[in-house]
Amino acid sequence: MELSIVIVPYKCREVFRVALDAVLASKVNFEYEVIVVDNDSQDGTVEMLEQEYLVKPELAKKLTLIKNTNEGFAKGNNRGLRVSMGTYKLLLNPDTKVAPETLQVMLDFMKSRPDVGIATCKLVKGDGELDFACRRSFPDPWVSFFRLSGLSKLFPNNKTLAAYNLTYKSIDEETEIDACVGAFMFISPDCLKVVKGFDTDYYMYGEDLDMCYRAKQAGFKIWYYPRTTTIHYKGQSSKRAPKRALYAFHDAMWIFYRKHLKSKYPFFFNWLVYIGIWVRYYVKLIQNSFRREAYVSK
Protein backbone atom coordinates (compact mmCIF):
# COMPACT_ATOMS: atom_id res chain seq x y z
CA MET A 1 0.00 0.00 0.00
CA GLU A 2 1.39 3.38 -1.05
CA LEU A 3 -0.31 5.85 1.29
CA SER A 4 -1.93 6.08 4.71
CA ILE A 5 -4.03 9.16 5.48
CA VAL A 6 -4.54 9.92 9.16
CA ILE A 7 -7.39 12.24 10.18
CA VAL A 8 -8.20 13.19 13.79
CA PRO A 9 -11.66 14.79 14.06
CA TYR A 10 -13.01 16.50 17.17
CA LYS A 11 -16.57 17.86 17.24
CA CYS A 12 -16.64 18.86 13.58
CA ARG A 13 -18.86 16.21 11.99
CA GLU A 14 -20.15 18.16 8.98
CA VAL A 15 -16.84 19.64 7.87
CA PHE A 16 -15.23 16.25 8.44
CA ARG A 17 -17.82 14.70 6.12
CA VAL A 18 -16.63 17.13 3.43
CA ALA A 19 -13.01 16.20 4.08
CA LEU A 20 -13.66 12.46 3.95
CA ASP A 21 -15.80 12.64 0.82
CA ALA A 22 -13.08 14.64 -0.94
CA VAL A 23 -10.42 12.07 -0.02
CA LEU A 24 -12.59 9.17 -1.16
CA ALA A 25 -13.26 10.96 -4.47
CA SER A 26 -9.53 11.33 -5.20
CA LYS A 27 -8.27 10.30 -8.62
CA VAL A 28 -5.28 8.05 -7.97
CA ASN A 29 -3.51 5.06 -9.49
CA PHE A 30 -2.39 3.56 -6.16
CA GLU A 31 -3.88 1.95 -3.08
CA TYR A 32 -4.44 4.01 0.04
CA GLU A 33 -6.13 3.76 3.41
CA VAL A 34 -7.83 6.33 5.63
CA ILE A 35 -7.41 6.01 9.38
CA VAL A 36 -9.88 8.08 11.40
CA VAL A 37 -8.96 8.61 15.04
CA ASP A 38 -12.02 10.20 16.63
CA ASN A 39 -10.98 12.22 19.69
CA ASP A 40 -14.19 11.56 21.61
CA SER A 41 -16.23 13.99 19.51
CA GLN A 42 -19.62 13.03 20.97
CA ASP A 43 -21.31 14.92 18.14
CA GLY A 44 -22.37 12.00 15.95
CA THR A 45 -19.06 11.67 14.07
CA VAL A 46 -18.59 8.01 15.04
CA GLU A 47 -22.22 7.16 14.26
CA MET A 48 -21.95 8.88 10.88
CA LEU A 49 -18.91 6.79 9.97
CA GLU A 50 -20.49 3.56 11.13
CA GLN A 51 -23.90 4.13 9.52
CA GLU A 52 -22.95 5.90 6.27
CA TYR A 53 -19.46 4.69 5.36
CA LEU A 54 -18.40 1.51 7.12
CA VAL A 55 -21.61 -0.28 6.06
CA LYS A 56 -20.45 -0.03 2.44
CA PRO A 57 -17.92 -2.81 1.66
CA GLU A 58 -16.04 -0.76 -0.95
CA LEU A 59 -15.46 2.01 1.61
CA ALA A 60 -15.00 -0.20 4.66
CA LYS A 61 -11.92 -1.83 3.12
CA LYS A 62 -10.28 1.61 2.91
CA LEU A 63 -11.43 2.97 6.26
CA THR A 64 -10.27 2.25 9.79
CA LEU A 65 -12.06 3.87 12.74
CA ILE A 66 -10.33 4.24 16.09
CA LYS A 67 -12.51 5.49 18.95
CA ASN A 68 -10.14 7.48 21.10
CA THR A 69 -10.33 9.43 24.31
CA ASN A 70 -9.47 13.08 23.76
CA GLU A 71 -5.72 12.94 24.25
CA GLY A 72 -5.03 15.91 22.01
CA PHE A 73 -4.06 16.36 18.37
CA ALA A 74 -0.50 15.04 18.68
CA LYS A 75 -1.36 11.79 20.48
CA GLY A 76 -4.35 11.19 18.20
CA ASN A 77 -2.20 11.40 15.07
CA ASN A 78 0.48 9.21 16.59
CA ARG A 79 -2.12 6.57 17.39
CA GLY A 80 -3.17 6.56 13.74
CA LEU A 81 0.42 6.40 12.52
CA ARG A 82 1.13 3.36 14.67
CA VAL A 83 -1.50 1.23 12.93
CA SER A 84 -0.97 2.64 9.43
CA MET A 85 0.26 0.35 6.66
CA GLY A 86 1.11 2.76 3.84
CA THR A 87 4.66 3.54 2.75
CA TYR A 88 4.02 7.29 2.77
CA LYS A 89 1.88 9.08 5.35
CA LEU A 90 -0.40 12.09 5.04
CA LEU A 91 -1.54 13.85 8.20
CA LEU A 92 -4.70 15.67 7.18
CA ASN A 93 -7.00 17.91 9.19
CA PRO A 94 -10.72 17.14 9.34
CA ASP A 95 -11.50 20.70 8.20
CA THR A 96 -9.83 20.38 4.80
CA LYS A 97 -10.96 19.53 1.27
CA VAL A 98 -8.36 18.05 -1.06
CA ALA A 99 -8.66 18.53 -4.80
CA PRO A 100 -9.29 15.35 -6.85
CA GLU A 101 -5.67 15.27 -8.06
CA THR A 102 -3.95 16.29 -4.82
CA LEU A 103 -3.00 12.86 -3.47
CA GLN A 104 -1.56 11.75 -6.82
CA VAL A 105 0.37 14.98 -7.38
CA MET A 106 1.89 14.95 -3.91
CA LEU A 107 2.81 11.26 -3.96
CA ASP A 108 4.47 11.64 -7.36
CA PHE A 109 6.42 14.62 -6.05
CA MET A 110 7.58 12.82 -2.90
CA LYS A 111 8.74 9.80 -4.90
CA SER A 112 10.76 12.09 -7.17
CA ARG A 113 12.47 13.86 -4.25
CA PRO A 114 13.99 11.46 -1.69
CA ASP A 115 15.75 14.43 -0.08
CA VAL A 116 12.37 15.87 0.97
CA GLY A 117 11.15 14.48 4.27
CA ILE A 118 7.94 16.49 4.64
CA ALA A 119 5.97 18.34 1.99
CA THR A 120 2.79 20.33 1.78
CA CYS A 121 0.68 21.70 -1.04
CA LYS A 122 -0.89 25.15 -1.38
CA LEU A 123 -3.50 25.54 1.37
CA VAL A 124 -6.16 28.18 0.90
CA LYS A 125 -8.75 29.24 3.45
CA GLY A 126 -12.48 29.17 2.85
CA ASP A 127 -12.37 32.74 1.53
CA GLY A 128 -9.83 31.78 -1.12
CA GLU A 129 -6.82 33.47 0.48
CA LEU A 130 -3.63 31.56 1.18
CA ASP A 131 -3.36 29.98 4.62
CA PHE A 132 0.09 31.41 5.31
CA ALA A 133 0.71 28.82 8.03
CA CYS A 134 1.38 26.30 5.27
CA ARG A 135 4.83 27.84 4.64
CA ARG A 136 6.78 29.20 7.58
CA SER A 137 10.16 29.93 9.05
CA PHE A 138 11.02 28.70 12.52
CA PRO A 139 9.87 31.18 15.20
CA ASP A 140 13.12 32.35 16.77
CA PRO A 141 12.67 35.37 19.09
CA TRP A 142 13.12 38.00 16.38
CA VAL A 143 10.96 36.26 13.80
CA SER A 144 8.26 35.82 16.46
CA PHE A 145 8.52 39.45 17.57
CA PHE A 146 8.06 40.75 14.03
CA ARG A 147 5.00 38.54 13.58
CA LEU A 148 3.31 39.11 16.95
CA SER A 149 3.97 42.85 16.89
CA GLY A 150 2.23 43.20 13.53
CA LEU A 151 5.33 44.43 11.71
CA SER A 152 5.19 41.46 9.33
CA LYS A 153 1.74 42.55 8.18
CA LEU A 154 2.78 46.18 7.82
CA PHE A 155 5.78 45.20 5.67
CA PRO A 156 4.77 41.95 3.93
CA ASN A 157 7.43 42.31 1.21
CA ASN A 158 10.35 42.76 3.59
CA LYS A 159 12.46 39.58 3.83
CA THR A 160 13.48 40.27 7.42
CA LEU A 161 10.21 41.51 8.90
CA ALA A 162 8.00 39.05 6.99
CA ALA A 163 10.23 36.02 7.45
CA TYR A 164 7.75 33.94 9.43
CA ASN A 165 5.09 33.49 6.73
CA LEU A 166 7.35 34.24 3.74
CA THR A 167 4.84 36.77 2.37
CA TYR A 168 7.57 38.31 0.22
CA LYS A 169 7.46 35.18 -1.96
CA SER A 170 4.83 34.39 -4.59
CA ILE A 171 2.22 31.91 -3.37
CA ASP A 172 2.81 29.96 -6.59
CA GLU A 173 6.57 29.65 -6.04
CA GLU A 174 7.75 26.16 -5.22
CA THR A 175 10.28 26.51 -2.43
CA GLU A 176 12.09 24.94 0.49
CA ILE A 177 10.67 26.11 3.81
CA ASP A 178 11.37 25.58 7.50
CA ALA A 179 7.93 24.26 8.43
CA CYS A 180 4.44 23.57 7.17
CA VAL A 181 1.16 23.28 9.05
CA GLY A 182 -0.16 20.06 10.56
CA ALA A 183 -3.33 20.37 8.50
CA PHE A 184 -1.49 18.80 5.54
CA MET A 185 1.82 17.03 6.10
CA PHE A 186 3.01 14.48 3.53
CA ILE A 187 5.79 12.45 5.15
CA SER A 188 8.35 10.13 3.57
CA PRO A 189 9.08 6.72 5.12
CA ASP A 190 12.74 7.57 5.79
CA CYS A 191 11.78 10.77 7.56
CA LEU A 192 9.16 9.06 9.70
CA LYS A 193 11.71 6.52 10.86
CA VAL A 194 13.68 9.40 12.33
CA VAL A 195 10.99 11.74 13.69
CA LYS A 196 8.66 8.83 14.62
CA GLY A 197 5.66 11.13 15.02
CA PHE A 198 4.58 14.22 16.90
CA ASP A 199 6.08 15.18 20.25
CA THR A 200 3.22 14.55 22.67
CA ASP A 201 4.33 17.32 25.01
CA TYR A 202 2.21 19.45 22.67
CA TYR A 203 -1.53 19.08 23.23
CA MET A 204 -2.41 21.02 20.10
CA TYR A 205 -0.44 23.65 18.14
CA GLY A 206 3.34 23.60 17.80
CA GLU A 207 3.69 19.88 17.15
CA ASP A 208 3.99 20.54 13.40
CA LEU A 209 6.80 23.08 13.88
CA ASP A 210 8.55 20.68 16.21
CA MET A 211 8.35 17.75 13.79
CA CYS A 212 9.68 19.88 10.93
CA TYR A 213 12.51 21.15 13.15
CA ARG A 214 13.55 17.60 14.03
CA ALA A 215 13.30 16.54 10.39
CA LYS A 216 15.57 19.38 9.28
CA GLN A 217 18.01 18.61 12.06
CA ALA A 218 18.18 15.07 10.64
CA GLY A 219 19.04 16.40 7.18
CA PHE A 220 15.65 16.26 5.43
CA LYS A 221 14.18 19.14 3.45
CA ILE A 222 10.72 20.58 4.08
CA TRP A 223 8.98 21.61 0.87
CA TYR A 224 6.11 23.84 -0.24
CA TYR A 225 4.73 22.42 -3.49
CA PRO A 226 1.91 24.61 -4.87
CA ARG A 227 1.15 22.48 -7.93
CA THR A 228 -2.08 21.42 -6.28
CA THR A 229 -4.42 23.07 -3.78
CA THR A 230 -6.31 22.01 -0.67
CA ILE A 231 -8.95 24.11 1.08
CA HIS A 232 -8.43 24.57 4.82
CA TYR A 233 -11.54 25.81 6.61
CA LYS A 234 -9.33 26.25 9.69
CA GLY A 235 -10.05 26.31 13.39
CA GLN A 236 -13.20 24.19 13.40
CA SER A 237 -12.15 22.10 16.40
CA SER A 238 -10.52 24.92 18.37
CA LYS A 239 -13.73 26.95 18.14
CA ARG A 240 -15.44 24.27 20.23
CA ALA A 241 -13.10 24.94 23.16
CA PRO A 242 -11.52 28.39 22.63
CA LYS A 243 -10.14 28.84 26.18
CA ARG A 244 -8.42 25.48 26.07
CA ALA A 245 -7.13 26.15 22.57
CA LEU A 246 -5.82 29.61 23.51
CA TYR A 247 -3.90 28.15 26.44
CA ALA A 248 -2.54 25.30 24.27
CA PHE A 249 -1.39 27.81 21.62
CA HIS A 250 0.70 29.80 24.11
CA ASP A 251 1.90 26.71 25.95
CA ALA A 252 3.15 25.38 22.59
CA MET A 253 5.17 28.57 22.10
CA TRP A 254 7.01 28.00 25.36
CA ILE A 255 7.50 24.26 24.79
CA PHE A 256 9.07 24.89 21.38
CA TYR A 257 11.28 27.68 22.72
CA ARG A 258 12.36 25.71 25.79
CA LYS A 259 13.14 22.59 23.75
CA HIS A 260 14.94 24.08 20.76
CA LEU A 261 16.02 27.67 21.48
CA LYS A 262 16.45 28.23 25.21
CA SER A 263 20.03 26.96 25.33
CA LYS A 264 21.07 29.52 22.69
CA TYR A 265 20.20 32.57 24.78
CA PRO A 266 21.15 33.95 28.22
CA PHE A 267 19.06 33.36 31.32
CA PHE A 268 17.54 36.86 31.55
CA PHE A 269 16.48 36.76 27.88
CA ASN A 270 14.75 33.41 28.38
CA TRP A 271 12.77 34.88 31.26
CA LEU A 272 11.73 37.81 29.08
CA VAL A 273 10.45 35.37 26.45
CA TYR A 274 8.57 33.36 29.08
CA ILE A 275 6.95 36.46 30.58
CA GLY A 276 6.11 37.82 27.12
CA ILE A 277 4.31 34.63 26.10
CA TRP A 278 2.14 34.47 29.20
CA VAL A 279 1.40 38.20 29.35
CA ARG A 280 0.14 37.86 25.78
CA TYR A 281 -1.99 34.88 26.81
CA TYR A 282 -3.75 36.81 29.59
CA VAL A 283 -4.25 39.86 27.36
CA LYS A 284 -5.92 37.69 24.70
CA LEU A 285 -7.97 35.91 27.36
CA ILE A 286 -9.34 39.24 28.58
CA GLN A 287 -9.94 40.48 25.04
CA ASN A 288 -11.86 37.31 24.21
CA SER A 289 -14.39 38.09 26.95
CA PHE A 290 -15.46 41.06 24.79
CA ARG A 291 -15.29 39.33 21.41
CA ARG A 292 -18.13 37.65 19.58
CA GLU A 293 -15.66 35.19 18.05
CA ALA A 294 -12.81 34.16 20.35
CA TYR A 295 -9.22 34.72 19.25
CA VAL A 296 -7.04 31.61 19.33
CA SER A 297 -4.08 31.66 16.96
CA LYS A 298 -4.74 34.05 14.08
C-alpha positions in Angstrom: 0.0 0.0 0.0 1.4 3.4 -1.0 -0.3 5.8 1.3 -1.9 6.1 4.7 -4.0 9.2 5.5 -4.5 9.9 9.2 -7.4 12.2 10.2 -8.2 13.2 13.8 -11.7 14.8 14.1 -13.0 16.5 17.2 -16.6 17.9 17.2 -16.6 18.9 13.6 -18.9 16.2 12.0 -20.2 18.2 9.0 -16.8 19.6 7.9 -15.2 16.3 8.4 -17.8 14.7 6.1 -16.6 17.1 3.4 -13.0 16.2 4.1 -13.7 12.5 3.9 -15.8 12.6 0.8 -13.1 14.6 -0.9 -10.4 12.1 0.0 -12.6 9.2 -1.2 -13.3 11.0 -4.5 -9.5 11.3 -5.2 -8.3 10.3 -8.6 -5.3 8.1 -8.0 -3.5 5.1 -9.5 -2.4 3.6 -6.2 -3.9 2.0 -3.1 -4.4 4.0 0.0 -6.1 3.8 3.4 -7.8 6.3 5.6 -7.4 6.0 9.4 -9.9 8.1 11.4 -9.0 8.6 15.0 -12.0 10.2 16.6 -11.0 12.2 19.7 -14.2 11.6 21.6 -16.2 14.0 19.5 -19.6 13.0 21.0 -21.3 14.9 18.1 -22.4 12.0 15.9 -19.1 11.7 14.1 -18.6 8.0 15.0 -22.2 7.2 14.3 -22.0 8.9 10.9 -18.9 6.8 10.0 -20.5 3.6 11.1 -23.9 4.1 9.5 -23.0 5.9 6.3 -19.5 4.7 5.4 -18.4 1.5 7.1 -21.6 -0.3 6.1 -20.4 0.0 2.4 -17.9 -2.8 1.7 -16.0 -0.8 -1.0 -15.5 2.0 1.6 -15.0 -0.2 4.7 -11.9 -1.8 3.1 -10.3 1.6 2.9 -11.4 3.0 6.3 -10.3 2.3 9.8 -12.1 3.9 12.7 -10.3 4.2 16.1 -12.5 5.5 19.0 -10.1 7.5 21.1 -10.3 9.4 24.3 -9.5 13.1 23.8 -5.7 12.9 24.3 -5.0 15.9 22.0 -4.1 16.4 18.4 -0.5 15.0 18.7 -1.4 11.8 20.5 -4.3 11.2 18.2 -2.2 11.4 15.1 0.5 9.2 16.6 -2.1 6.6 17.4 -3.2 6.6 13.7 0.4 6.4 12.5 1.1 3.4 14.7 -1.5 1.2 12.9 -1.0 2.6 9.4 0.3 0.3 6.7 1.1 2.8 3.8 4.7 3.5 2.8 4.0 7.3 2.8 1.9 9.1 5.4 -0.4 12.1 5.0 -1.5 13.8 8.2 -4.7 15.7 7.2 -7.0 17.9 9.2 -10.7 17.1 9.3 -11.5 20.7 8.2 -9.8 20.4 4.8 -11.0 19.5 1.3 -8.4 18.0 -1.1 -8.7 18.5 -4.8 -9.3 15.4 -6.8 -5.7 15.3 -8.1 -3.9 16.3 -4.8 -3.0 12.9 -3.5 -1.6 11.8 -6.8 0.4 15.0 -7.4 1.9 14.9 -3.9 2.8 11.3 -4.0 4.5 11.6 -7.4 6.4 14.6 -6.1 7.6 12.8 -2.9 8.7 9.8 -4.9 10.8 12.1 -7.2 12.5 13.9 -4.2 14.0 11.5 -1.7 15.8 14.4 -0.1 12.4 15.9 1.0 11.1 14.5 4.3 7.9 16.5 4.6 6.0 18.3 2.0 2.8 20.3 1.8 0.7 21.7 -1.0 -0.9 25.2 -1.4 -3.5 25.5 1.4 -6.2 28.2 0.9 -8.7 29.2 3.5 -12.5 29.2 2.9 -12.4 32.7 1.5 -9.8 31.8 -1.1 -6.8 33.5 0.5 -3.6 31.6 1.2 -3.4 30.0 4.6 0.1 31.4 5.3 0.7 28.8 8.0 1.4 26.3 5.3 4.8 27.8 4.6 6.8 29.2 7.6 10.2 29.9 9.1 11.0 28.7 12.5 9.9 31.2 15.2 13.1 32.3 16.8 12.7 35.4 19.1 13.1 38.0 16.4 11.0 36.3 13.8 8.3 35.8 16.5 8.5 39.4 17.6 8.1 40.8 14.0 5.0 38.5 13.6 3.3 39.1 16.9 4.0 42.9 16.9 2.2 43.2 13.5 5.3 44.4 11.7 5.2 41.5 9.3 1.7 42.5 8.2 2.8 46.2 7.8 5.8 45.2 5.7 4.8 41.9 3.9 7.4 42.3 1.2 10.4 42.8 3.6 12.5 39.6 3.8 13.5 40.3 7.4 10.2 41.5 8.9 8.0 39.1 7.0 10.2 36.0 7.5 7.7 33.9 9.4 5.1 33.5 6.7 7.3 34.2 3.7 4.8 36.8 2.4 7.6 38.3 0.2 7.5 35.2 -2.0 4.8 34.4 -4.6 2.2 31.9 -3.4 2.8 30.0 -6.6 6.6 29.6 -6.0 7.8 26.2 -5.2 10.3 26.5 -2.4 12.1 24.9 0.5 10.7 26.1 3.8 11.4 25.6 7.5 7.9 24.3 8.4 4.4 23.6 7.2 1.2 23.3 9.1 -0.2 20.1 10.6 -3.3 20.4 8.5 -1.5 18.8 5.5 1.8 17.0 6.1 3.0 14.5 3.5 5.8 12.4 5.2 8.4 10.1 3.6 9.1 6.7 5.1 12.7 7.6 5.8 11.8 10.8 7.6 9.2 9.1 9.7 11.7 6.5 10.9 13.7 9.4 12.3 11.0 11.7 13.7 8.7 8.8 14.6 5.7 11.1 15.0 4.6 14.2 16.9 6.1 15.2 20.3 3.2 14.5 22.7 4.3 17.3 25.0 2.2 19.5 22.7 -1.5 19.1 23.2 -2.4 21.0 20.1 -0.4 23.6 18.1 3.3 23.6 17.8 3.7 19.9 17.1 4.0 20.5 13.4 6.8 23.1 13.9 8.5 20.7 16.2 8.4 17.7 13.8 9.7 19.9 10.9 12.5 21.1 13.1 13.6 17.6 14.0 13.3 16.5 10.4 15.6 19.4 9.3 18.0 18.6 12.1 18.2 15.1 10.6 19.0 16.4 7.2 15.7 16.3 5.4 14.2 19.1 3.4 10.7 20.6 4.1 9.0 21.6 0.9 6.1 23.8 -0.2 4.7 22.4 -3.5 1.9 24.6 -4.9 1.2 22.5 -7.9 -2.1 21.4 -6.3 -4.4 23.1 -3.8 -6.3 22.0 -0.7 -9.0 24.1 1.1 -8.4 24.6 4.8 -11.5 25.8 6.6 -9.3 26.3 9.7 -10.1 26.3 13.4 -13.2 24.2 13.4 -12.2 22.1 16.4 -10.5 24.9 18.4 -13.7 27.0 18.1 -15.4 24.3 20.2 -13.1 24.9 23.2 -11.5 28.4 22.6 -10.1 28.8 26.2 -8.4 25.5 26.1 -7.1 26.2 22.6 -5.8 29.6 23.5 -3.9 28.1 26.4 -2.5 25.3 24.3 -1.4 27.8 21.6 0.7 29.8 24.1 1.9 26.7 25.9 3.2 25.4 22.6 5.2 28.6 22.1 7.0 28.0 25.4 7.5 24.3 24.8 9.1 24.9 21.4 11.3 27.7 22.7 12.4 25.7 25.8 13.1 22.6 23.7 14.9 24.1 20.8 16.0 27.7 21.5 16.5 28.2 25.2 20.0 27.0 25.3 21.1 29.5 22.7 20.2 32.6 24.8 21.2 33.9 28.2 19.1 33.4 31.3 17.5 36.9 31.5 16.5 36.8 27.9 14.7 33.4 28.4 12.8 34.9 31.3 11.7 37.8 29.1 10.5 35.4 26.5 8.6 33.4 29.1 6.9 36.5 30.6 6.1 37.8 27.1 4.3 34.6 26.1 2.1 34.5 29.2 1.4 38.2 29.3 0.1 37.9 25.8 -2.0 34.9 26.8 -3.7 36.8 29.6 -4.3 39.9 27.4 -5.9 37.7 24.7 -8.0 35.9 27.4 -9.3 39.2 28.6 -9.9 40.5 25.0 -11.9 37.3 24.2 -14.4 38.1 26.9 -15.5 41.1 24.8 -15.3 39.3 21.4 -18.1 37.6 19.6 -15.7 35.2 18.0 -12.8 34.2 20.3 -9.2 34.7 19.3 -7.0 31.6 19.3 -4.1 31.7 17.0 -4.7 34.1 14.1 
